[in-house]
Each structure stands twice: as C-alpha cells, then as structure tokens.
Amino acid sequence: MISWSWLFTRTPNSALFYSSAVSVLLLALASYYLAAVTQVKPAFYIGYYTMAQYSLMGIAMLLAWKSAPEAIGFKDIKWLLLVAVLARVLLIDAGSYASNDVDRYLFDGRIAVEGLDPYRVSHDAPQLQSLREQWQPPSEHAKYVTLYPPLALALFSAAASFGHEHALLVWKLIILSASLGTLFIGARVLAHAGKLQHLSLIAFSPLLILEANIGLHIDAISCLAVVSAIYLWQRQQVFLTGIVIGLGAVIKVVPIMLVLPLLFTMPNIKLAIKLVVGVLISVVTVYGVTLSFGLHPVGSIGVFFEKWRFAAPLFVALDQVFSGYQIFIVMLCFASVVSLAIAGWLWLQRGEILTKQTLVFSCAQLALAIPLLISPVIFPWYLMPLIPLLALAPNRYLVAWTLLMPLTYEVLNGFLSERLWQPADWPVWLVGIVQVLAAIALVHYVYRHKQHKSLIISDVKA
C-alpha cells in the first residue's frame, strides 16, 4: 500500500515557507489575468488555466503547511496572517470568471426588493423584463425559481437594495468580511486547540481564497458560521453555539450537521437540550419572519434533485440503478445510516470524548460531508465549510478531495467559449476513487480499534 505519511510530516523550513506563502499570493493575483482572458472570446482554455491555478495554489498551501514554523502565539504567525489578508483584500476588484452565481444571487435579491417572491417568480417572468435588461442575470437560470434559504436571500436583498451600480461591490464587501472573519476566528480556534501550526490550511486554502473572493459564493458565510460555532463551543457558550449553527443552516444547510458531533460532547442532558433549542430558535425565527413577509421558502429544491447532476460520484453511480424518488429515498437512507454510525461511535467514546477533540473534529468532518455525498451536484465551493475542520484534524482524504474538486472546472472550456455544459467524467472518477479509499480507511480504522480494544480486555481478564 502506498504510504501518505510524508504528506503529513511537518518539517519547519523558513525559506520554503516564505516562498510558498508568496507563491499563494501571486497565484491569487493571477485571477486578474484569468478574468481578463474570459473577456476575450472564445476563451477555449480557461478551464485548464483555472485548474492549473487551483492546483498550484493547493501545492503551495501544502508546502507552506509542511514548512510552517511551530507557532505558539499570534506573534509567531503575523507574517502568515499578513499574506493571507493580502491574498483576500487585493482581489476586491477582480472579476468572477469561474462562476456566475453572484449574478443569480443579486437578481434573486432584487426580485425580493421589488416586493415579489423569488421562490415563486422565475427570472423569465414577463413582469421582470425591465429588471432583466438592467441586471443581466444568467440565462441558464432563467426558468428556475430560487432555492436558497431565507437568510441567504435576505443577504442577497441587502446587497441588491443598493441598486445595480453598487450591489456587486456591496456583495464583495460582505463576502470579504466573511472571508477575513473565517481567517481570524479560525486562527483563534486553532490556537485554543493547540494547533496553530495548521493555520496555513485555512490561510492559504485556494477554496477559501478564490471561491470566496473571486467566486463570491454564499458558502463563504456558511464557512464563517461553522468556524464561529466551533469558537463558541470551545468556550462552552452552548446556547450561542446552537444559535450560530441555526443561522448557518438558514444560509446553507451544511452547518446543521455540526449538531450531530457536538451534541455528544455535552456533559449533561440539560446542555444538550440547550444546544438544540438554540438551533431551533434560529431556524424557526428566520422561517417565521420569512413566511410573515408572504414568501414561500421552498423554491426549486425539488428540481435540484430531479434534474441537476455534477461531480457527485455516489449520486452518479446510483443514478444508473435507481430513478425518480427511488434515488432520493436511497440517499436519505444512506445519510441516516452514516449519521447513526457517527452517533453510535461517539456514544461508545463518550467517557473520553472531551479529551479526544481530534475524534470530535474528525466526526464533524464526516457529518458535514454527508449532505455533500448525497447531493446530485457538488461544486468545489460546496466544500468550503469543511476547511476549518480540516485544519483542526488534518485528513489526507479530505485534503485530496479539496484539491481534486477544482479539476471539475474543466467544464469551463466548453461553457465559456460555446455555452456547452459537457463536463468530463475523469474528474468525477478521481473524486470517486478518493471517496472509496476514504470509506475503506474508515472501516479499517474501526476494525483495528475494535481489535485493539478486544486485546486490552483479554489482557485484563488474564
């Protein structure tokens, strides 16, 4: 079996660290060139350029992480933070070349500002003709109503309320604030856990830099919710932890899965209830306010599962066997089984769980991955909320997943040049292989753990 241990052996080296950090900054600034390339038609190779940018940034991130100095306090990471901040702030004027989701966000928000319901009024509605001419939303989204949760829509509306001239800048500032918040709160979280040496995995992550500050994706705020919840949990602010998880869930669903592992870290039932109540208050309040405004926050989520497919190996595999609601039921069963397995494992470890925080963070990684594994669509930015957890418990398979997902940008070659959405199969195969290897490694770990425990019991009896 191939050993990956070299990848996780940290050997501090100042020269390599500084050069890797500068490389991350320069590769981030290359976004200005890539954005300019997309303005020259046809942009035949923009997919390959984007893949190269992400891959090289990923390699530079790993090298920076491997060679980073042993950090004890914030004075040891000042230079790292400076480069990470520059890599984010200096992209404020760059164009978005790998995705047009921001145009969808802002138009959904503008529909709400105009007093209409984006969950029931699609972009091609006749009454939106003058707005369409001004805002130019993506044509491929035209017939689908929005599917984003209410708090996400509220943020879109806040930016869109500044008008067509300023909405994009306002949204960029919102995302930049979330990106910087994730960086600095992430540093505090790692310092509290005694793992500040892993900050490079957050500071220089190509997903956290490019998908936030170039892609301008709402997942940047979802990521902030995850790291903020961990920050509050570390400081035993249980109710506030639940509030933040709930707010994250009404931006995008992934953060809700944090409840699963964190619930088992509560020392008593009272605190466990407190966590759940915090989540429920956030979710019920936001949805209640949304309904009071006359909005119906369901949208096109059914169409999402029925028609959309992209870079989701498990869904693609099952789609060959099942059809319609069958695959939806199978996926729910799969999610339930994995969730129960996580709960069972944490219950067995409950006596030592507070001293095994790496176990908690590893289970949190798996829990947050569940909605992604059962999704019919996985874009690279969907993985952003997993990055803070990756830094807390470095995992070779999660590293591989985050580095391989940007290879799916190969689809941009045809899409930006000829408006043809024809994704290649090979990136999905690579991601699928990593997921299978991760599943095998997980089963092997559980088997070894049970075997080790049996030997200890045998020795005690002897």
Secondary structure, DSSP 8 states (H G I E B T S, - for coil): ----GGGG-----HHHHHHHHHHHHHHHHTHHHHHHHTTSS--TTHHHHHHHHHHHHHHHHHHHHHH-----SGGGGHHHHHHHHHHHHTTTT----S--HHHHHHHHHHHHHTT--TTT--TT-GGGHHHHHHH---GGGTT------HHHHHHHHHHHTT-TTTHHHHHHHHHHHHHHHHHHHHHHHHHHTT-GGGTHHHHT-HIIIIIHHTT--THHHHHHHHHHHHHHHHTT-HHHHHHHHHHHHTT-SGGGGGHHHHHTT-SSHHHHHHHHHHHHHHHHHHHHHHHHTT--TTTTHHHHHHH--BS-HHHHHHHTT--THHHHHHHHHHHHHHHHHHHHHHHHTTTTGGG-HHHHHHHHHHHHHHHHHT-SB--GGGGGGGHHHHHHS--HHHHHHHHHGGGGGGGHHHHHHH------SHHHHHHHHHHHHHHHHHHHHHHHHHHHHHHHHHHHH-
